[in-house]
Amino acid sequence: MEAMERSEIIVKKYLLGAGYTDIVHEPDGKVSPDFLVNRQIAVEVRRLNQNEETATGHRGLEETSIPISRRIPKLLDSLGLPARGSSWFVWYSIKRPVPPRNELERAMREALLAFRYRPNQQRTHICLSGLTIEIVPASNMHPTFFVLGGSGDQDAGGFVLGEMQRNLKICVAEKSAKVARVRHRYPEWWLALVDYIGYGLEGGEQDQLRQIVRLEHSWDKIVIVNPRNPQEGFAL
């Protein structure tokens, strides 16, 4: 049995908080379900996150943004010390489709170096394929010429309940297909979705979500779990 993933840890806390104590992680190994509760309730776990549509299916937005967010600080650090007693903040925002990371990093490096060696530097806005960059002067000198100021994702956000509705359909369809061939093993199946869109909804919002979501599914229960407070969960 392998160590639990973060979402599985959150769901186990939810189950314990709901009073269940007989909880087995991966009862059948690396196949569904993720948990077996009271020897009869199979629980499958997934992140409820924002997704983009690709040629090969749906992909979480973070699968693009997280690798980029890890590489850009290293790129900025590699571009040298402050020049003429000044440093510059770099703000970037992702807009899909994003080119391959090496290609994106090369284009960003070239744009930043061109700015660094420009004789008259001033606040600058740069548009690249998949990325926009804002370069603004820092009020104080920092250890490097470029300093990460912040980042954004132009494809993230939106009306929370609308995004939850859209991505619920994606997550439920994906998990329904995954467990189809093993549904016969247990009499009851739950889908536990860890909410990385709404991060926990108030009671009125929960009712609104139930009203707008119209899903054809065969799960005995679908539960939305708050990752910030795993004891908070509600059934659709």
Short mmCIF file of the C-alpha atoms (twelve columns), coordinates in Angstrom:
data_MODEL
# 
_entry.id   MODEL 
# 
loop_
_atom_site.group_PDB 
_atom_site.id 
_atom_site.type_symbol 
_atom_site.label_atom_id 
_atom_site.label_alt_id 
_atom_site.label_comp_id 
_atom_site.label_asym_id 
_atom_site.label_seq_id 
_atom_site.Cartn_x 
_atom_site.Cartn_y 
_atom_site.Cartn_z 
_atom_site.pdbx_PDB_model_num 
ATOM 1   C CA . MET A 1   0.000   0.000  0.000   1 
ATOM 2   C CA . GLU A 2   1.410   3.379  -1.000  1 
ATOM 3   C CA . ALA A 3   1.254   6.600  1.000   1 
ATOM 4   C CA . MET A 4   -1.929  8.597  0.621   1 
ATOM 5   C CA . GLU A 5   -2.062  11.615 -1.662  1 
ATOM 6   C CA . ARG A 6   -3.047  14.993 -0.225  1 
ATOM 7   C CA . SER A 7   -6.647  14.754 -1.450  1 
ATOM 8   C CA . GLU A 8   -6.971  11.272 0.043   1 
ATOM 9   C CA . ILE A 9   -5.692  12.527 3.404   1 
ATOM 10  C CA . ILE A 10  -8.320  15.287 3.329   1 
ATOM 11  C CA . VAL A 11  -11.118 12.845 2.506   1 
ATOM 12  C CA . LYS A 12  -10.032 10.444 5.235   1 
ATOM 13  C CA . LYS A 13  -10.256 13.313 7.734   1 
ATOM 14  C CA . TYR A 14  -13.742 14.043 6.438   1 
ATOM 15  C CA . LEU A 15  -14.775 10.402 6.879   1 
ATOM 16  C CA . LEU A 16  -13.343 10.258 10.397  1 
ATOM 17  C CA . GLY A 17  -15.152 13.485 11.265  1 
ATOM 18  C CA . ALA A 18  -18.382 11.948 9.974   1 
ATOM 19  C CA . GLY A 19  -17.970 9.138  12.503  1 
ATOM 20  C CA . TYR A 20  -16.546 6.364  10.337  1 
ATOM 21  C CA . THR A 21  -13.675 4.407  11.865  1 
ATOM 22  C CA . ASP A 22  -13.411 1.285  9.697   1 
ATOM 23  C CA . ILE A 23  -11.584 2.943  6.783   1 
ATOM 24  C CA . VAL A 24  -9.207  0.960  4.562   1 
ATOM 25  C CA . HIS A 25  -7.003  2.778  2.048   1 
ATOM 26  C CA . GLU A 26  -6.699  1.079  -1.362  1 
ATOM 27  C CA . PRO A 27  -8.355  -2.203 -0.349  1 
ATOM 28  C CA . ASP A 28  -7.665  -3.692 -3.791  1 
ATOM 29  C CA . GLY A 29  -4.262  -2.129 -4.398  1 
ATOM 30  C CA . LYS A 30  -3.676  0.460  -7.119  1 
ATOM 31  C CA . VAL A 31  -7.167  0.150  -8.551  1 
ATOM 32  C CA . SER A 32  -10.451 1.709  -7.489  1 
ATOM 33  C CA . PRO A 33  -11.700 2.379  -4.885  1 
ATOM 34  C CA . ASP A 34  -9.420  4.699  -2.929  1 
ATOM 35  C CA . PHE A 35  -11.118 3.762  0.371   1 
ATOM 36  C CA . LEU A 36  -13.399 1.052  1.670   1 
ATOM 37  C CA . VAL A 37  -15.608 2.133  4.576   1 
ATOM 38  C CA . ASN A 38  -17.353 -0.348 6.874   1 
ATOM 39  C CA . ARG A 39  -16.389 -3.096 4.407   1 
ATOM 40  C CA . GLN A 40  -19.136 -2.084 1.988   1 
ATOM 41  C CA . ILE A 41  -18.915 1.598  0.993   1 
ATOM 42  C CA . ALA A 42  -16.396 2.161  -1.792  1 
ATOM 43  C CA . VAL A 43  -15.140 5.757  -1.855  1 
ATOM 44  C CA . GLU A 44  -13.389 7.212  -4.887  1 
ATOM 45  C CA . VAL A 45  -11.455 10.489 -4.445  1 
ATOM 46  C CA . ARG A 46  -10.699 13.289 -6.887  1 
ATOM 47  C CA . ARG A 47  -9.757  16.950 -6.829  1 
ATOM 48  C CA . LEU A 48  -12.575 19.243 -7.965  1 
ATOM 49  C CA . ASN A 49  -10.435 21.673 -9.935  1 
ATOM 50  C CA . GLN A 50  -10.649 23.885 -12.994 1 
ATOM 51  C CA . ASN A 51  -9.867  22.075 -16.242 1 
ATOM 52  C CA . GLU A 52  -8.939  22.951 -19.794 1 
ATOM 53  C CA . GLU A 53  -9.828  20.919 -22.856 1 
ATOM 54  C CA . THR A 54  -6.879  19.521 -24.824 1 
ATOM 55  C CA . ALA A 55  -6.510  17.272 -27.854 1 
ATOM 56  C CA . THR A 56  -6.159  14.256 -25.549 1 
ATOM 57  C CA . GLY A 57  -8.902  15.145 -23.060 1 
ATOM 58  C CA . HIS A 58  -9.303  17.389 -20.040 1 
ATOM 59  C CA . ARG A 59  -6.338  18.615 -18.015 1 
ATOM 60  C CA . GLY A 60  -6.206  20.563 -14.748 1 
ATOM 61  C CA . LEU A 61  -5.091  24.180 -15.163 1 
ATOM 62  C CA . GLU A 62  -2.446  23.632 -12.488 1 
ATOM 63  C CA . GLU A 63  -0.710  21.048 -14.691 1 
ATOM 64  C CA . THR A 64  0.438   23.971 -16.829 1 
ATOM 65  C CA . SER A 65  0.764   26.736 -14.253 1 
ATOM 66  C CA . ILE A 66  2.674   24.886 -11.514 1 
ATOM 67  C CA . PRO A 67  5.682   23.782 -13.651 1 
ATOM 68  C CA . ILE A 68  5.928   27.321 -15.049 1 
ATOM 69  C CA . SER A 69  5.758   28.857 -11.574 1 
ATOM 70  C CA . ARG A 70  8.657   26.646 -10.476 1 
ATOM 71  C CA . ARG A 71  10.909  27.540 -13.417 1 
ATOM 72  C CA . ILE A 72  10.426  31.291 -13.708 1 
ATOM 73  C CA . PRO A 73  12.028  32.255 -10.349 1 
ATOM 74  C CA . LYS A 74  15.131  30.266 -11.332 1 
ATOM 75  C CA . LEU A 75  15.180  31.991 -14.713 1 
ATOM 76  C CA . LEU A 76  14.975  35.438 -13.104 1 
ATOM 77  C CA . ASP A 77  17.778  34.606 -10.660 1 
ATOM 78  C CA . SER A 78  19.995  33.498 -13.555 1 
ATOM 79  C CA . LEU A 79  19.804  36.856 -15.326 1 
ATOM 80  C CA . GLY A 80  22.330  38.611 -13.176 1 
ATOM 81  C CA . LEU A 81  22.932  41.181 -10.478 1 
ATOM 82  C CA . PRO A 82  21.366  44.643 -10.277 1 
ATOM 83  C CA . ALA A 83  22.618  47.160 -12.837 1 
ATOM 84  C CA . ARG A 84  22.996  50.884 -12.251 1 
ATOM 85  C CA . GLY A 85  21.799  50.421 -8.683  1 
ATOM 86  C CA . SER A 86  18.319  49.225 -9.598  1 
ATOM 87  C CA . SER A 87  16.189  46.084 -9.666  1 
ATOM 88  C CA . TRP A 88  12.952  45.397 -11.522 1 
ATOM 89  C CA . PHE A 89  9.847   43.443 -10.555 1 
ATOM 90  C CA . VAL A 90  8.491   40.950 -13.094 1 
ATOM 91  C CA . TRP A 91  4.797   40.082 -13.103 1 
ATOM 92  C CA . TYR A 92  3.585   37.391 -15.488 1 
ATOM 93  C CA . SER A 93  0.227   35.972 -16.526 1 
ATOM 94  C CA . ILE A 94  -0.474  32.713 -18.369 1 
ATOM 95  C CA . LYS A 95  -2.931  32.488 -21.257 1 
ATOM 96  C CA . ARG A 96  -3.511  29.108 -22.876 1 
ATOM 97  C CA . PRO A 97  -2.575  27.533 -25.227 1 
ATOM 98  C CA . VAL A 98  0.939   27.673 -23.814 1 
ATOM 99  C CA . PRO A 99  3.894   26.563 -25.982 1 
ATOM 100 C CA . PRO A 100 6.293   23.868 -24.715 1 
ATOM 101 C CA . ARG A 101 8.040   24.995 -21.522 1 
ATOM 102 C CA . ASN A 102 11.541  25.113 -23.044 1 
ATOM 103 C CA . GLU A 103 10.259  27.267 -25.894 1 
ATOM 104 C CA . LEU A 104 8.384   29.539 -23.496 1 
ATOM 105 C CA . GLU A 105 11.407  29.881 -21.218 1 
ATOM 106 C CA . ARG A 106 13.674  30.712 -24.156 1 
ATOM 107 C CA . ALA A 107 11.306  33.431 -25.406 1 
ATOM 108 C CA . MET A 108 11.003  34.897 -21.917 1 
ATOM 109 C CA . ARG A 109 14.778  34.881 -21.419 1 
ATOM 110 C CA . GLU A 110 15.328  36.697 -24.726 1 
ATOM 111 C CA . ALA A 111 12.696  39.320 -23.882 1 
ATOM 112 C CA . LEU A 112 14.094  39.949 -20.404 1 
ATOM 113 C CA . LEU A 113 17.691  40.167 -21.615 1 
ATOM 114 C CA . ALA A 114 16.635  42.644 -24.301 1 
ATOM 115 C CA . PHE A 115 15.088  44.768 -21.558 1 
ATOM 116 C CA . ARG A 116 18.115  44.423 -19.277 1 
ATOM 117 C CA . TYR A 117 20.491  45.815 -21.898 1 
ATOM 118 C CA . ARG A 118 18.156  48.546 -23.088 1 
ATOM 119 C CA . PRO A 119 19.775  51.966 -22.496 1 
ATOM 120 C CA . ASN A 120 16.572  53.686 -21.379 1 
ATOM 121 C CA . GLN A 121 14.639  51.326 -19.155 1 
ATOM 122 C CA . GLN A 122 11.087  52.112 -18.136 1 
ATOM 123 C CA . ARG A 123 7.945   50.245 -17.137 1 
ATOM 124 C CA . THR A 124 7.276   47.731 -19.921 1 
ATOM 125 C CA . HIS A 125 4.495   45.381 -21.016 1 
ATOM 126 C CA . ILE A 126 5.563   42.401 -23.170 1 
ATOM 127 C CA . CYS A 127 3.237   39.952 -24.941 1 
ATOM 128 C CA . LEU A 128 4.603   36.499 -25.766 1 
ATOM 129 C CA . SER A 129 2.834   33.392 -27.001 1 
ATOM 130 C CA . GLY A 130 1.059   32.019 -23.928 1 
ATOM 131 C CA . LEU A 131 2.446   34.644 -21.570 1 
ATOM 132 C CA . THR A 132 2.267   38.361 -20.821 1 
ATOM 133 C CA . ILE A 133 4.979   40.095 -18.793 1 
ATOM 134 C CA . GLU A 134 4.869   43.358 -16.882 1 
ATOM 135 C CA . ILE A 135 8.236   44.828 -15.804 1 
ATOM 136 C CA . VAL A 136 8.080   47.596 -13.195 1 
ATOM 137 C CA . PRO A 137 10.851  49.358 -11.242 1 
ATOM 138 C CA . ALA A 138 11.471  48.212 -7.681  1 
ATOM 139 C CA . SER A 139 11.672  50.947 -5.057  1 
ATOM 140 C CA . ASN A 140 14.727  49.264 -3.499  1 
ATOM 141 C CA . MET A 141 17.661  47.349 -4.926  1 
ATOM 142 C CA . HIS A 142 17.448  43.564 -4.524  1 
ATOM 143 C CA . PRO A 143 20.151  40.859 -4.819  1 
ATOM 144 C CA . THR A 144 19.205  40.277 -8.481  1 
ATOM 145 C CA . PHE A 145 18.275  42.510 -11.407 1 
ATOM 146 C CA . PHE A 146 14.898  40.808 -11.896 1 
ATOM 147 C CA . VAL A 147 12.655  39.922 -8.950  1 
ATOM 148 C CA . LEU A 148 9.416   37.977 -9.184  1 
ATOM 149 C CA . GLY A 149 6.575   40.322 -8.320  1 
ATOM 150 C CA . GLY A 150 3.647   37.981 -8.843  1 
ATOM 151 C CA . SER A 151 1.759   35.814 -11.284 1 
ATOM 152 C CA . GLY A 152 -1.693  35.209 -12.670 1 
ATOM 153 C CA . ASP A 153 -3.666  32.758 -14.767 1 
ATOM 154 C CA . GLN A 154 -6.058  34.327 -17.252 1 
ATOM 155 C CA . ASP A 155 -7.948  31.047 -17.653 1 
ATOM 156 C CA . ALA A 156 -8.606  30.592 -13.928 1 
ATOM 157 C CA . GLY A 157 -11.347 32.252 -11.925 1 
ATOM 158 C CA . GLY A 158 -14.818 33.003 -13.159 1 
ATOM 159 C CA . PHE A 159 -18.179 32.674 -11.403 1 
ATOM 160 C CA . VAL A 160 -17.517 30.109 -8.656  1 
ATOM 161 C CA . LEU A 161 -20.774 28.160 -8.847  1 
ATOM 162 C CA . GLY A 162 -20.666 28.151 -12.643 1 
ATOM 163 C CA . GLU A 163 -17.100 26.824 -12.628 1 
ATOM 164 C CA . MET A 164 -18.036 24.188 -10.064 1 
ATOM 165 C CA . GLN A 165 -20.971 23.081 -12.211 1 
ATOM 166 C CA . ARG A 166 -18.827 22.855 -15.357 1 
ATOM 167 C CA . ASN A 167 -16.011 20.949 -13.692 1 
ATOM 168 C CA . LEU A 168 -18.319 18.667 -11.711 1 
ATOM 169 C CA . LYS A 169 -19.533 17.253 -15.014 1 
ATOM 170 C CA . ILE A 170 -15.942 16.604 -16.088 1 
ATOM 171 C CA . CYS A 171 -14.907 14.981 -12.800 1 
ATOM 172 C CA . VAL A 172 -18.019 12.822 -12.449 1 
ATOM 173 C CA . ALA A 173 -17.777 11.554 -16.030 1 
ATOM 174 C CA . GLU A 174 -14.075 10.760 -15.640 1 
ATOM 175 C CA . LYS A 175 -14.497 8.855  -12.382 1 
ATOM 176 C CA . SER A 176 -17.641 7.041  -13.551 1 
ATOM 177 C CA . ALA A 177 -15.718 5.640  -16.507 1 
ATOM 178 C CA . LYS A 178 -12.785 4.670  -14.290 1 
ATOM 179 C CA . VAL A 179 -14.813 2.598  -11.814 1 
ATOM 180 C CA . ALA A 180 -17.240 1.022  -14.308 1 
ATOM 181 C CA . ARG A 181 -15.406 -2.304 -14.519 1 
ATOM 182 C CA . VAL A 182 -15.153 -2.746 -10.720 1 
ATOM 183 C CA . ARG A 183 -18.578 -1.461 -9.635  1 
ATOM 184 C CA . HIS A 184 -19.762 -5.021 -8.998  1 
ATOM 185 C CA . ARG A 185 -17.270 -5.522 -6.166  1 
ATOM 186 C CA . TYR A 186 -19.071 -3.370 -3.588  1 
ATOM 187 C CA . PRO A 187 -22.751 -2.580 -2.961  1 
ATOM 188 C CA . GLU A 188 -22.360 1.174  -2.438  1 
ATOM 189 C CA . TRP A 189 -20.162 3.774  -4.162  1 
ATOM 190 C CA . TRP A 190 -19.402 7.358  -3.126  1 
ATOM 191 C CA . LEU A 191 -17.475 9.996  -5.027  1 
ATOM 192 C CA . ALA A 192 -15.635 12.437 -2.744  1 
ATOM 193 C CA . LEU A 193 -14.491 15.621 -4.493  1 
ATOM 194 C CA . VAL A 194 -12.022 17.918 -2.727  1 
ATOM 195 C CA . ASP A 195 -13.114 21.440 -3.636  1 
ATOM 196 C CA . TYR A 196 -10.235 23.501 -5.045  1 
ATOM 197 C CA . ILE A 197 -12.631 25.906 -6.784  1 
ATOM 198 C CA . GLY A 198 -14.984 27.163 -4.076  1 
ATOM 199 C CA . TYR A 199 -12.840 26.059 -1.087  1 
ATOM 200 C CA . GLY A 200 -15.963 25.407 0.959   1 
ATOM 201 C CA . LEU A 201 -19.385 26.889 0.296   1 
ATOM 202 C CA . GLU A 202 -21.800 28.453 2.767   1 
ATOM 203 C CA . GLY A 203 -25.189 26.820 3.303   1 
ATOM 204 C CA . GLY A 204 -27.008 29.106 0.862   1 
ATOM 205 C CA . GLU A 205 -24.361 28.534 -1.802  1 
ATOM 206 C CA . GLN A 206 -24.629 24.775 -1.303  1 
ATOM 207 C CA . ASP A 207 -28.358 24.960 -2.002  1 
ATOM 208 C CA . GLN A 208 -27.734 27.081 -5.110  1 
ATOM 209 C CA . LEU A 209 -25.199 24.553 -6.406  1 
ATOM 210 C CA . ARG A 210 -27.671 21.707 -5.907  1 
ATOM 211 C CA . GLN A 211 -30.273 23.664 -7.870  1 
ATOM 212 C CA . ILE A 212 -28.058 24.437 -10.870 1 
ATOM 213 C CA . VAL A 213 -26.263 21.078 -11.134 1 
ATOM 214 C CA . ARG A 214 -28.080 18.542 -13.270 1 
ATOM 215 C CA . LEU A 215 -25.984 15.405 -13.504 1 
ATOM 216 C CA . GLU A 216 -26.835 11.984 -14.860 1 
ATOM 217 C CA . HIS A 217 -24.791 9.596  -12.720 1 
ATOM 218 C CA . SER A 218 -24.951 6.286  -10.872 1 
ATOM 219 C CA . TRP A 219 -23.089 7.217  -7.664  1 
ATOM 220 C CA . ASP A 220 -24.911 6.529  -4.400  1 
ATOM 221 C CA . LYS A 221 -23.515 9.766  -3.000  1 
ATOM 222 C CA . ILE A 222 -21.379 12.651 -4.252  1 
ATOM 223 C CA . VAL A 223 -19.692 14.622 -1.479  1 
ATOM 224 C CA . ILE A 224 -17.927 17.990 -1.803  1 
ATOM 225 C CA . VAL A 225 -15.171 18.389 0.823   1 
ATOM 226 C CA . ASN A 226 -13.546 21.653 1.929   1 
ATOM 227 C CA . PRO A 227 -9.727  21.226 1.734   1 
ATOM 228 C CA . ARG A 228 -9.201  23.981 4.321   1 
ATOM 229 C CA . ASN A 229 -11.471 22.291 6.848   1 
ATOM 230 C CA . PRO A 230 -11.916 18.606 5.961   1 
ATOM 231 C CA . GLN A 231 -14.699 18.173 8.498   1 
ATOM 232 C CA . GLU A 232 -16.816 20.453 6.306   1 
ATOM 233 C CA . GLY A 233 -18.468 18.522 3.529   1 
ATOM 234 C CA . PHE A 234 -21.868 18.358 1.920   1 
ATOM 235 C CA . ALA A 235 -23.679 15.959 -0.373  1 
ATOM 236 C CA . LEU A 236 -25.079 17.047 -3.723  1 
# 
